């Protein structure tokens, strides 16, 4: 697995397909499945079922490759 460069994120900047984290250090890492009504549906790599998290809990997102 390659290193991920993290950037600070605002709730307006979270989109489906993004990799995000709520904790410093980037773990756990979630993929955003959808965003609606101030919440994101997230899938963690090792979890069977997605979970819902308020957007204001997400602090970091993977920087897009240049």
Secondary structure, DSSP 8 states (H G I E B T S, - for coil): -----EEE--GGG--TT-EEESSTT--S-EEEEEEETTEEEEEETT-SS-EEEEGGG--EEE----
